Amino acid sequence: MEYCSPVSAPVYKTDIKRLESVQRRFTKQLDDLNHMSYEHRLETLCAESLELRGLKLDLTMMYKISRSIVAIDDSFFSFTINSQTRGKLKVFKPQCANNARTFSFSRRRVNCWNSLPDTVRCALSLYSLKSLVNDCDFVAVLEFN
């Protein structure tokens, strides 16, 4: 369910809930967890919602792109290298006129990426980025989307 999530991630709440229901149903079938709420089951299993994992995978991909770990066309993202007013490695959000572009990977996580602290965006390694992202609170971002 996470395969190629940066390419094909659901954007509408109904689609997200439908996809999340697969994990919700699976965790409910586990012994001694069926009486708990979904959030409590995830906490007990030390698991995350699919929506949160998708967000973290997208941010990891943006980091790989910003560090040229993943080679893509230069026009995909426009990064600021070092700016006093905008911060380091922030992304310019391009304007678009249709939903196909609006919900594409190059636009849907730009606000979240830009709201991360500079220490996260400028992490020295992929491992340290993942550790720093795990410490971030994305509740407001997930509620907004």
N, C-alpha and C positions, 0 to 999 in steps of 0.2 A: 504494500500500500504506500510505501515511501519511495518506490522506484521512480527516478526521474522527477522528483517533486518540484525542483526549480522550473522544469519545463511544463509540467501539467499539474498544477495545483488548483484545487477548487477555490473559487472566490466568493460564491454566494453562500449565505448561512445555511440554506437548505441542503446544499451539496456537502458542506462541511459536516453538518449533523448526520447526514446519511452515511458518509464515510466513517465518521466517528462511531456510529452505531455498531459497526462490525467489531471494533475493539470493546465497546461497551458490553455487547452480547457475550463476547468471549470471556471477559473478566467476570461476568455474572455467573458463568457456568463453573467457575473454580470453587472447590469445596471451601466452606467457611467464609466465603466472600459474598455470597448471593444476597445476604440481608443488608449489606452496606451500600451507601451511595457510591456513584461512579467515582467521584473525586476521592473518597476515602479508599476505595479499592485501588486506585492508581497510587495513592500515597503508601498503602500497605505493600504494594508490589514494587515500590520505588520506580514507578513508570511515569511517563508523561503522556499528555493527550497527543493525538496525531497532529492536531493543529499547531501545538507548541513545537513538536519535533520538526514539522515542516518549516516553521519559521526559523528554527535554529539551522536547519539544512540550507535554507536560502541565504542566511547570513554567512554561513561557512563558505558557500559558493561565491558570494560577493567578495569575501576576503581572498579567496583563491584567485579571483579575477583581478582584484586590486594589486596582488603581489605577482601577477603573471605566472602563477602556478598552473592555471588553466588558460590556454591561449584562445582568445576570441578576437573578433573584429574590433578595432579601436573605436568604432562609432557606437558600440553597444552601450558603454558608460562613459561619462566625462567626469573624471576625478579631479578634485583640486589637490594639488600636491602639498602645499603649505600656505595657509592663509590665516592671518591674524583674526579676521572677522568670522570666518565660517568654520574654522577648525581644520584638522588634518584628515586627508582622504575622504572628504565628503563628496557626495555624488550630486550632480546637477540633475534635476528631474525634468525630462523633456515634455513638452506639450504634445497632446495627441487629440485626435478628433473622433476616434471610434473605440468601442469597448475591447476589441481584439488587442489593440495596443495598450489600452489603459490597464488591463489585467495581466499584461505580459511580465515576465520576470524582471525585465529592465526597469519597470516602473513600480511594481506593487510593493517592494520592500525598501524603496529609497528613503521614505520618511523614517522608518524604523532604523535603518543603517545610519542615517544622519543624526538620529537622536542618541545613538550609543556614545558613551564617553570616548575621548581620544585614545585613552589607554587600551580600550577594547579594539577599536578600528586599527590601531597601530601596533597590535600585538606582534611580538617578535617571531612567533612560530604558530603554526596551525594548532598545535597542542595547547599552547597558552591561550589562543583565541577561544577554543572550545571550553576551556576552564573558566575564562572570564565571562563568556556568554551564559554558561550555566549559573553564574552568580547574579545575572541580570534579572530584573523583574519585568516580565512582559505582559502583565495582567491588563494594563491600559491599552496596549497595542492590540491584544487579542479581542478585547471588548469593543474597540473602535472599528475593527474590520468587519 
